């Protein structure tokens, strides 16, 4: 971890984000102006959620890898038509 953070261009392996402390750290990183990925994903979800729902159809089983705090997937779950179920990461083997 120290090696990656001492580099001129900081890096940190994603394996450190999988515990509670790492998850909190990742959520803080997502708020940084430089970290545009989460904002971009949220924008895409907001713009395309109805299209996603129509493609998934009713009674779909939604499996999500890397669910994190589930903020993005919540937008989809709120509008899905009678989903058969939702399986967040950690339950998929």
C-alpha positions as CSV (number, residue, x, y, z in Angstrom):
1,X,0.0,0.0,0.0
2,X,2.8,2.4,1.0
3,X,4.6,1.7,-2.3
4,X,1.6,2.7,-4.4
5,X,0.9,5.9,-2.3
6,X,4.5,7.0,-2.6
7,X,4.5,7.0,-6.4
8,X,4.2,10.4,-8.2
9,X,0.9,9.2,-9.6
10,X,-0.8,7.6,-6.6
11,X,-2.3,4.1,-6.9
12,X,-3.9,1.7,-4.5
13,X,-5.0,-1.8,-5.2
14,X,-8.8,-2.3,-5.2
15,X,-8.4,-5.2,-2.8
16,X,-8.1,-2.7,0.0
17,X,-11.6,-1.4,-0.7
18,X,-13.3,-4.6,0.3
19,X,-13.6,-4.2,4.1
20,X,-15.6,-1.6,5.9
21,X,-12.8,0.8,6.3
22,X,-11.8,0.5,2.7
23,X,-15.3,1.0,1.6
24,X,-15.5,4.3,3.5
25,X,-12.2,5.3,1.9
26,X,-13.5,4.5,-1.5
27,X,-16.7,6.6,-0.9
28,X,-14.4,9.5,0.0
29,X,-12.4,9.0,-3.2
30,X,-15.6,9.1,-5.2
31,X,-16.3,12.6,-4.0
32,X,-13.0,14.0,-5.3
33,X,-13.2,16.2,-8.5
34,X,-10.5,14.0,-10.1
35,X,-12.5,10.8,-9.7
36,X,-15.2,11.3,-12.4
37,X,-16.1,7.6,-12.8
38,X,-18.8,7.5,-10.2
39,X,-20.4,10.7,-11.4
40,X,-20.3,9.4,-14.9
41,X,-22.0,6.1,-13.9
42,X,-24.7,8.0,-12.0
43,X,-25.3,10.3,-15.0
44,X,-25.7,7.2,-17.3
45,X,-28.0,5.5,-14.8
46,X,-30.2,8.6,-14.6
47,X,-30.3,9.1,-18.3
48,X,-30.8,5.5,-19.3
49,X,-32.6,3.8,-16.4
50,X,-35.9,3.5,-18.3
51,X,-34.1,1.9,-21.2
52,X,-32.4,-0.5,-18.9
53,X,-35.7,-1.4,-17.3
54,X,-37.4,-2.1,-20.7
55,X,-34.4,-4.3,-21.8
56,X,-34.4,-6.3,-18.5
57,X,-38.2,-6.7,-18.5
58,X,-40.4,-7.9,-15.6
59,X,-39.4,-10.7,-13.3
60,X,-35.6,-10.3,-14.0
61,X,-33.0,-11.6,-11.6
62,X,-30.5,-8.8,-11.1
63,X,-27.0,-9.8,-10.2
64,X,-24.5,-7.1,-9.4
65,X,-20.8,-7.5,-9.0
66,X,-19.0,-4.8,-6.9
67,X,-22.2,-3.4,-5.4
68,X,-20.4,-1.1,-2.9
69,X,-22.9,1.1,-1.1
70,X,-25.5,0.2,-3.8
71,X,-26.4,3.8,-4.5
72,X,-26.3,3.4,-8.3
73,X,-28.2,0.1,-8.4
74,X,-30.9,1.5,-6.1
75,X,-32.0,3.7,-9.0
76,X,-32.6,0.6,-11.1
77,X,-34.2,-1.4,-8.3
78,X,-36.7,1.4,-7.6
79,X,-38.2,1.2,-11.1
80,X,-37.8,-2.5,-12.0
81,X,-41.1,-4.2,-12.7
82,X,-41.6,-7.1,-10.1
83,X,-37.9,-8.2,-10.1
84,X,-37.5,-11.9,-9.3
85,X,-34.6,-11.0,-7.0
86,X,-31.5,-9.0,-6.5
87,X,-28.1,-10.6,-5.7
88,X,-25.4,-8.2,-4.6
89,X,-21.7,-9.0,-4.8
90,X,-20.6,-11.1,-1.9
91,X,-23.5,-13.6,-2.4
92,X,-22.3,-14.8,-5.8
93,X,-20.0,-17.8,-5.8
